[in-house]
Amino acid sequence: MTTTPPLRTAADAAAQVADGALLIDVRSAGGRAAHGEIPGATLADRHDLDALFGPADAPVVSLDTPVVVVCGSPNGSGPVAEALARRGYTNVSHVDGGFPAWKEAGLPASDPVDAPAPSSGPTAPAQPTAPAQPTAPAQPTASPEPTAPAVP
């Protein structure tokens, strides 16, 4: 019988990682781009745990390795932590509040790459511009007459 892996505060999870736990981020590439990444986290596809951990019957990561799972929320990391526990991992937990809690706790995280540029304050509404005036078509230019090659 497996137990439900515990939720850890972001600070507790970071301390566990500092002590050697494997931190896996199971958010999508789009989620990481939109919200930022945790430096040093191992990226894993939540739907293909075999790619990182090996098949359940022949794990490539030792079953006693401490593992901390982070996602956008516990709703994403919980099922992954439970799947790892069912595979026999004995020290699995996940981050309460997910990546947002990690970032809010002031833990290392990169900035999003898809975020809009920060505003420096209120801006005036855009002024309408006059429509562009049509331009006359370009006149063809005369090409120079070909010259005969110089004879020595």
CYANA upper distance limits for C-alpha pairs under 8 A (distance plus 0.5 A):
  2 THR  CA     85 ALA  CA      6.85
  2 THR  CA     86 ARG  CA      6.57
  3 THR  CA     85 ALA  CA      7.88
  4 THR  CA     82 GLU  CA      6.65
  4 THR  CA     85 ALA  CA      8.22
  5 PRO  CA     78 GLY  CA      8.08
  5 PRO  CA     81 ALA  CA      6.66
  5 PRO  CA     82 GLU  CA      6.72
  5 PRO  CA     85 ALA  CA      7.59
  5 PRO  CA     91 ASN  CA      8.50
  5 PRO  CA     92 VAL  CA      6.26
  5 PRO  CA     93 SER  CA      5.52
  5 PRO  CA     94 HIS  CA      7.65
  6 PRO  CA     92 VAL  CA      7.98
  6 PRO  CA     93 SER  CA      5.49
  6 PRO  CA     94 HIS  CA      7.02
  7 LEU  CA     74 PRO  CA      8.33
  7 LEU  CA     93 SER  CA      6.29
  7 LEU  CA     94 HIS  CA      5.51
  7 LEU  CA     95 VAL  CA      6.04
  7 LEU  CA     96 ASP  CA      5.70
  8 ARG  CA     12 ASP  CA      6.34
  8 ARG  CA     13 ALA  CA      6.23
  8 ARG  CA     93 SER  CA      7.13
  8 ARG  CA     94 HIS  CA      6.49
  8 ARG  CA     95 VAL  CA      5.54
  8 ARG  CA     96 ASP  CA      5.98
  9 THR  CA     13 ALA  CA      6.60
  9 THR  CA     95 VAL  CA      6.37
  9 THR  CA     96 ASP  CA      5.85
  9 THR  CA     97 GLY  CA      8.27
  9 THR  CA    101 ALA  CA      8.45
 10 ALA  CA     14 ALA  CA      6.57
 10 ALA  CA     95 VAL  CA      6.23
 10 ALA  CA     96 ASP  CA      7.19
 10 ALA  CA     97 GLY  CA      8.27
 10 ALA  CA     98 GLY  CA      8.28
 10 ALA  CA    101 ALA  CA      6.62
 10 ALA  CA    102 TRP  CA      5.44
 10 ALA  CA    105 ALA  CA      7.17
 11 ALA  CA     15 ALA  CA      6.73
 11 ALA  CA    102 TRP  CA      8.00
 11 ALA  CA    105 ALA  CA      7.36
 11 ALA  CA    107 LEU  CA      8.23
 12 ASP  CA     16 GLN  CA      6.73
 13 ALA  CA     17 VAL  CA      6.71
 13 ALA  CA     68 VAL  CA      7.15
 13 ALA  CA     94 HIS  CA      8.09
 13 ALA  CA     95 VAL  CA      6.98
 14 ALA  CA     18 ALA  CA      6.58
 14 ALA  CA    107 LEU  CA      8.11
 15 ALA  CA     19 ASP  CA      6.77
 16 GLN  CA     20 GLY  CA      7.10
 16 GLN  CA     21 ALA  CA      6.11
 16 GLN  CA     68 VAL  CA      8.37
 17 VAL  CA     21 ALA  CA      4.79
 17 VAL  CA     22 LEU  CA      6.81
 17 VAL  CA     23 LEU  CA      6.81
 17 VAL  CA     68 VAL  CA      7.85
 20 GLY  CA     66 PRO  CA      7.96
 21 ALA  CA     65 THR  CA      7.33
 21 ALA  CA     66 PRO  CA      5.10
 21 ALA  CA     67 VAL  CA      5.82
 21 ALA  CA     68 VAL  CA      7.07
 22 LEU  CA     41 ALA  CA      8.28
 22 LEU  CA     42 THR  CA      8.05
 22 LEU  CA     65 THR  CA      7.76
 22 LEU  CA     66 PRO  CA      6.62
 22 LEU  CA     67 VAL  CA      5.20
 22 LEU  CA     68 VAL  CA      6.56
 23 LEU  CA     40 GLY  CA      8.42
 23 LEU  CA     41 ALA  CA      5.72
 23 LEU  CA     42 THR  CA      6.58
 23 LEU  CA     67 VAL  CA      6.50
 23 LEU  CA     68 VAL  CA      5.31
 23 LEU  CA     69 VAL  CA      6.48
 23 LEU  CA     70 VAL  CA      7.89
 24 ILE  CA     41 ALA  CA      6.00
 24 ILE  CA     42 THR  CA      5.14
 24 ILE  CA     43 LEU  CA      6.16
 24 ILE  CA     44 ALA  CA      6.82
 24 ILE  CA     67 VAL  CA      7.82
 24 ILE  CA     68 VAL  CA      6.75
 24 ILE  CA     69 VAL  CA      5.53
 24 ILE  CA     70 VAL  CA      6.74
 25 ASP  CA     38 ILE  CA      8.50
 25 ASP  CA     41 ALA  CA      6.59
 25 ASP  CA     42 THR  CA      6.52
 25 ASP  CA     43 LEU  CA      5.45
 25 ASP  CA     44 ALA  CA      6.58
 25 ASP  CA     69 VAL  CA      6.59
 25 ASP  CA     70 VAL  CA      5.45
 25 ASP  CA     71 CYS  CA      6.37
 26 VAL  CA     43 LEU  CA      6.62
 26 VAL  CA     44 ALA  CA      5.57
 26 VAL  CA     45 ASP  CA      6.17
 26 VAL  CA     46 ARG  CA      5.92
 26 VAL  CA     69 VAL  CA      7.68
 26 VAL  CA     70 VAL  CA      6.84
 26 VAL  CA     71 CYS  CA      5.86
 26 VAL  CA     76 GLY  CA      8.28
 26 VAL  CA     77 SER  CA      7.56
 27 ARG  CA     31 GLY  CA      6.31
 27 ARG  CA     32 ARG  CA      6.91
 27 ARG  CA     43 LEU  CA      8.43
 27 ARG  CA     44 ALA  CA      8.40
 27 ARG  CA     45 ASP  CA      8.15
 27 ARG  CA     46 ARG  CA      8.29
 27 ARG  CA     70 VAL  CA      8.15
 27 ARG  CA     71 CYS  CA      5.55
 27 ARG  CA     72 GLY  CA      6.87
 27 ARG  CA     76 GLY  CA      8.43
 28 SER  CA     32 ARG  CA      6.82
 28 SER  CA     45 ASP  CA      8.04
 29 ALA  CA     33 ALA  CA      6.61
 30 GLY  CA     34 ALA  CA      6.51
 31 GLY  CA     35 HIS  CA      6.51
 31 GLY  CA     36 GLY  CA      8.25
 31 GLY  CA     72 GLY  CA      8.14
 32 ARG  CA     36 GLY  CA      5.46
 32 ARG  CA     37 GLU  CA      5.99
 32 ARG  CA    112 PRO  CA      7.60
 33 ALA  CA     37 GLU  CA      8.03
 33 ALA  CA    112 PRO  CA      5.79
 33 ALA  CA    113 VAL  CA      5.63
 33 ALA  CA    114 ASP  CA      6.19
 34 ALA  CA    112 PRO  CA      5.56
 34 ALA  CA    113 VAL  CA      6.74
 34 ALA  CA    114 ASP  CA      5.51
 34 ALA  CA    115 ALA  CA      6.68
 35 HIS  CA    111 ASP  CA      7.37
 35 HIS  CA    112 PRO  CA      5.16
 35 HIS  CA    113 VAL  CA      8.23
 35 HIS  CA    114 ASP  CA      8.39
 35 HIS  CA    115 ALA  CA      8.24
 36 GLY  CA    109 ALA  CA      6.81
 36 GLY  CA    110 SER  CA      5.46
 36 GLY  CA    111 ASP  CA      5.24
 36 GLY  CA    112 PRO  CA      4.55
 36 GLY  CA    113 VAL  CA      7.50
 37 GLU  CA     41 ALA  CA      8.44
 37 GLU  CA    109 ALA  CA      5.86
 37 GLU  CA    110 SER  CA      5.61
 37 GLU  CA    111 ASP  CA      7.71
 37 GLU  CA    112 PRO  CA      7.97
 38 ILE  CA    108 PRO  CA      6.62
 38 ILE  CA    109 ALA  CA      5.00
 38 ILE  CA    110 SER  CA      6.85
 39 PRO  CA    108 PRO  CA      7.16
 39 PRO  CA    109 ALA  CA      6.68
 39 PRO  CA    110 SER  CA      7.52
 44 ALA  CA     48 ASP  CA      8.06
 44 ALA  CA     49 LEU  CA      7.33
 44 ALA  CA     51 ALA  CA      8.22
 44 ALA  CA     52 LEU  CA      7.05
 45 ASP  CA     49 LEU  CA      6.84
 45 ASP  CA     51 ALA  CA      8.37
 46 ARG  CA     80 VAL  CA      6.79
 48 ASP  CA     52 LEU  CA      8.38
 49 LEU  CA     53 PHE  CA      6.36
 49 LEU  CA     54 GLY  CA      7.70
 50 ASP  CA     54 GLY  CA      4.69
 50 ASP  CA     55 PRO  CA      5.44
 50 ASP  CA     56 ALA  CA      7.74
 52 LEU  CA     60 VAL  CA      8.41
 53 PHE  CA     59 PRO  CA      6.16
 53 PHE  CA     60 VAL  CA      5.97
 53 PHE  CA     61 VAL  CA      5.96
 54 GLY  CA     58 ALA  CA      6.79
 54 GLY  CA     59 PRO  CA      5.17
 54 GLY  CA     60 VAL  CA      5.63
 54 GLY  CA     61 VAL  CA      7.85
 55 PRO  CA     59 PRO  CA      6.04
 55 PRO  CA     60 VAL  CA      8.38
 56 ALA  CA     87 ARG  CA      6.09
 59 PRO  CA     63 LEU  CA      7.99
 61 VAL  CA     65 THR  CA      7.56
 62 SER  CA     89 TYR  CA      8.43
 63 LEU  CA     88 GLY  CA      6.60
 63 LEU  CA     89 TYR  CA      4.96
 63 LEU  CA     90 THR  CA      6.80
 64 ASP  CA     89 TYR  CA      6.50
 64 ASP  CA     90 THR  CA      6.03
 64 ASP  CA     91 ASN  CA      6.86
 65 THR  CA     89 TYR  CA      7.75
 65 THR  CA     90 THR  CA      8.14
 65 THR  CA     91 ASN  CA      7.18
 66 PRO  CA     90 THR  CA      8.04
 66 PRO  CA     91 ASN  CA      5.27
 66 PRO  CA     92 VAL  CA      6.42
 67 VAL  CA     91 ASN  CA      6.76
 67 VAL  CA     92 VAL  CA      5.27
 67 VAL  CA     93 SER  CA      6.94
 68 VAL  CA     81 ALA  CA      8.49
 68 VAL  CA     92 VAL  CA      6.41
 68 VAL  CA     93 SER  CA      5.53
 68 VAL  CA     94 HIS  CA      5.73
 68 VAL  CA     95 VAL  CA      7.73
 69 VAL  CA     77 SER  CA      6.23
 69 VAL  CA     78 GLY  CA      8.49
 69 VAL  CA     80 VAL  CA      7.86
 69 VAL  CA     81 ALA  CA      6.89
 69 VAL  CA     92 VAL  CA      8.14
 69 VAL  CA     93 SER  CA      6.83
 69 VAL  CA     94 HIS  CA      5.03
 69 VAL  CA     95 VAL  CA      7.01
 70 VAL  CA     74 PRO  CA      8.20
 70 VAL  CA     77 SER  CA      6.04
 70 VAL  CA     94 HIS  CA      6.35
 70 VAL  CA     95 VAL  CA      6.00
 70 VAL  CA     98 GLY  CA      5.96
 70 VAL  CA     99 PHE  CA      6.76
 71 CYS  CA     76 GLY  CA      6.03
 71 CYS  CA     77 SER  CA      5.55
 71 CYS  CA     95 VAL  CA      8.28
 71 CYS  CA     98 GLY  CA      5.64
 71 CYS  CA     99 PHE  CA      6.37
 72 GLY  CA     76 GLY  CA      7.05
 72 GLY  CA     77 SER  CA      8.21
 72 GLY  CA     97 GLY  CA      8.04
 72 GLY  CA     98 GLY  CA      5.37
 72 GLY  CA     99 PHE  CA      5.67
 72 GLY  CA    100 PRO  CA      7.25
 73 SER  CA     77 SER  CA      7.06
 73 SER  CA     95 VAL  CA      8.30
 73 SER  CA     96 ASP  CA      7.69
 73 SER  CA     97 GLY  CA      5.71
 73 SER  CA     98 GLY  CA      4.62
 73 SER  CA     99 PHE  CA      7.33
 73 SER  CA    100 PRO  CA      8.24
 74 PRO  CA     78 GLY  CA      5.76
 74 PRO  CA     94 HIS  CA      7.54
 74 PRO  CA     95 VAL  CA      7.10
 74 PRO  CA     96 ASP  CA      6.35
 74 PRO  CA     97 GLY  CA      6.55
 74 PRO  CA     98 GLY  CA      6.26
 75 ASN  CA     79 PRO  CA      7.63
 76 GLY  CA     80 VAL  CA      7.67
 77 SER  CA     81 ALA  CA      6.61
 77 SER  CA     94 HIS  CA      6.57
 77 SER  CA     95 VAL  CA      7.99
 77 SER  CA     98 GLY  CA      8.02
 78 GLY  CA     82 GLU  CA      6.59
 78 GLY  CA     94 HIS  CA      7.02
 79 PRO  CA     83 ALA  CA      6.58
 80 VAL  CA     84 LEU  CA      6.76
 81 ALA  CA     85 ALA  CA      6.73
 81 ALA  CA     92 VAL  CA      6.62
 81 ALA  CA     93 SER  CA      6.79
 81 ALA  CA     94 HIS  CA      7.00
 82 GLU  CA     86 ARG  CA      6.67
 83 ALA  CA     87 ARG  CA      6.82
 84 LEU  CA     88 GLY  CA      7.07
 84 LEU  CA     89 TYR  CA      6.13
 84 LEU  CA     92 VAL  CA      7.73
 85 ALA  CA     89 TYR  CA      5.30
 85 ALA  CA     90 THR  CA      6.91
 85 ALA  CA     91 ASN  CA      8.45
 85 ALA  CA     92 VAL  CA      7.13
 94 HIS  CA     98 GLY  CA      8.33
 95 VAL  CA     99 PHE  CA      8.16
 95 VAL  CA    101 ALA  CA      8.40
 95 VAL  CA    102 TRP  CA      8.28
 96 ASP  CA    101 ALA  CA      7.64
 97 GLY  CA    101 ALA  CA      5.34
 97 GLY  CA    102 TRP  CA      8.07
 98 GLY  CA    102 TRP  CA      6.98
 99 PHE  CA    103 LYS  CA      6.68
100 PRO  CA    104 GLU  CA      6.54
101 ALA  CA    105 ALA  CA      6.53
102 TRP  CA    106 GLY  CA      7.42
102 TRP  CA    107 LEU  CA      6.34
103 LYS  CA    107 LEU  CA      6.12
103 LYS  CA    108 PRO  CA      7.64
103 LYS  CA    109 ALA  CA      6.73
